[in-house]
Amino acid sequence: MDDDIPTCEHCPDGHRLPASRPWAVWVAAKRDSDGQPTHLTVTTTGGHHVAESDAEWLRDLIGRAGNGVAS
């Protein structure tokens, strides 16, 4: 597959790029003083391994969304 990253030690068949799989977000019920959730839990919908590179991709994606740039 072209979207595999073969360097993940936890994924012997290669690690898929994070944008190539579905993700889910669970929003915590607890809110801050502005009514915003205090915790978000993000994971793949298929229960796939999440590598540090996936976490970096998610942080960047969320950061761009905060600036009105992510899609």
C-alpha positions, 0 to 999 in steps of 0.5 A: 500500500502506498499509504503505509509507513513501514517504520512502526515497530508495533505494526509489522505490516506497516503503519497506515497514515492517520488521514487514511483511516476513520477516527472518533472523538468522545467529548467529556461531560465536564465543562470549563467556565466557558462551557467548553469540554475539558477532555477529548478522547480520540481513537481510531474507530477500528481499534488500530494501534496509534503511534506517536506520529498519529498523535503529532498529526492529531495535535497539528490538525487540532491546532490548525482547526483552532486557527480556522484552517483544518478541514 
